[in-house]
């Protein structure tokens, strides 16, 4: 792929795995900044090392250790991830091609995302959790190519265990609107979040109701 054709948001394959272009800086030799979708690892590469892929209806891929299937006919619900397919942002919105955002609220003509973008229903596809019937798995350009043994057996990559720390921001995915709160204190197995929210540590790490939104780096 020629560098002139690389654009932010494009889905590409690098070392056989699905990535998304985060940014392009032509002033550096390794000018393309990628994010690997399965675990959000970042890479700096050259344009000639990547291959373009255009996502399609019922494509399935792993995003941040969870499998999703793209569906153009499903109606978004609060807490859903959506993939921007046909971006037409207004002057106050900042979404772009293949941005992945979380639905915070539903309106008649579209949704409001966790980044305060107003996104019309015609601009996105829903990332439905799991592997839908008839889906095509697109995690790898060559399914039998270079990959770990456990993934070759059909198992999903496992996320590293994250122990909540003061300053981490967690998101409650089953609330309307979606709630985000920072860890302000920890006592034993009890985690105290901003807004007088008190939860057991297992609910943050194992229940699926809460997900880590922003991790503090110490």
N, C-alpha and C positions, 0 to 999 in steps of 0.2 A: 504494500500500500504506500503510495507516495505521500510525503508529509503534508502536501497541500490539501490532501483529502481527509486528513485526520481532524475530527471535530470533537469537542467536549460532549460527553454523553454517549458516544458510540459504543456499542458492544463489540468486543474484539476477542480473538483468541491469542494467547501468548503462552508459549510452552504447553500447548494443548489444552489450557484451561480458560474458562470464560472470565473475562475482565470487562471493566467499563473505563472509558477514558475520563479521567478527572480533570485534566488540563493539558494544554500544549504550549510549550515555550520554545520557539524556534531558535533562541539565542544559545541554547545548550546542546551539546552533542547528543546526550540522551534526553530528548526534548519532550517525550510523551510520558505523562504521569498516569499510571494505571492503578485501579483498585480491583483486586481479585474478589469476585462476588461471593464465593463460598465462605470466606473467612475475613474479608475486608483488609487483607494484607495489601501493602502498597509497593509498587515497582516503578522505576524509571527506566524507560526503554527507548529504542529508536523506532521510527515508523516502519522500517523494513522488517522488523521482528514480529509484527502483528498482522492478523488477518481479520478483516471486517466480517461481522455477522449482523444481520437485520432480524430482530425478534419478531416472532409470528404468534398468532392466536394459538393457544394450547401448547406453547413452548413451556417447558418446566426446567427450573434451575434452582440451585441452592443459594440462598442469600443469608449471610450471617448465621450459618449452620442450620438453617431451616429451609425445607423444600417448599417451593411455591409453583403454581401454574398460572400463566397469563391467560386471562379470559376477557374477551372484549364485550361480552353480553351480560356479565354479572353486574348487578348494581352495588356500588360501594356502600359499606357500613362504617360507622365510627370505629376507629381502631385498625381498619384495613390498610395494608400497604397498597399503593397504586404506582404504576409506571407511566410516566408521561410519554405518550406516543405521538401526539399531534399538538405541540405547544403553540398557543396563541395568547401569550400573557398580555394583560393590560399594562399601562404605564406604572402601576403600583405593585405589580406582581413580578416575580423573579424566577419562575420555574423554567426549565429548559428541557431539551430532548433527552429522554430516558432518565430524568430525575426520578428518584424513588422517594416518595413522601408518605406520611401517615395522615389518614383522614381524621380531622378533629371535629368537624360538624358537617351536616348535610343541608344543602339549600335546594330550591326548586330547580335551578339551572346548572347546579354543579356542587362542588364541595369546597370547604376551607381546609387547608392542610395544616400540619403542625408547624409549618414555616410561614403561616399567615398568607399563603397564596390562595387566591380564588381561581379554581380550576374547573372549567366546564366539563360536563359529562362526556362530551365528544373529544376531549383532549387526553383521556387516560384509559388504561385497561387495569382491571383489578388483579392483584397478585393473590390468587386463592391459595390458602394454606394446603399443602399436601400435593399428591400426584393425582391429577384428574384423569378420568377415563379418556383414552384416545390421545393423551399428551405425548409430546416428543421431548425427551430429556436432552438438553443442550449444554450440559456442564462441560463437555469436552468435545473438541473438534473431531477427534478420533477416539471413539469409546474404548477401544482396546489398546490405546497408546500408553504413554508413560504415565502411570498412576500407581499409588500405593496399593498393596494387596487387599487391604480391607475395603477400599473403595471399588476395586475390581470385583469384589464379591457382592456389590450392590448396597453396601452400608453407607450411611451418610457420615461425613466428617463430624467429629465430636468437638463441641466448644470447650475451651479451657475453663476450669472452674474459677469463677471470680468471687472473691470474698468482698462484700460491701465495705467501702471506706468512707470516712467523712469527706464530703465534697462531691461524691458520686451523685449523678442525677438519674433517677429511675422514672419510668413512664408506666402508668396504670392503663392497660389497653382496653379494659371493659367498661370504662366510664365515658359519659357523654356530657361535656366535651372531655377529650383525653386529658388526664392529669399528669403533670410532670412535677417532681418534688426532689429536693436535695437532701441527702443524708446529713443530718446535723449532729447526731449523737448515736453511740452504740453502747448498749449495756448487756453483756452476756449475749444471748440469742435474740434480743429485742433491738430493732433498728428504729430510730426516731427520724422522721422526715419532716421537712418544712410543711407548714399548714396544720400542725398538730396531728400528723399521721403517725401511728404506731403500728408496726407490723413485725411478725416473727421473721427471722432471717430466711427460713425455708420458703416463705411466701415470695420473697424477692428473687430467690435463686432457682426454685424448683417448680413453682405452681403454674408458670406460664401467664399468670395475670399481670405480673410486673416484668418489665424488660429494662435492661441497662441502656440508658440513652446517652449519657456522657460520663466517661470514666476519668477520675482524677488521677494525675500522674505525679507520684511522689519521688 
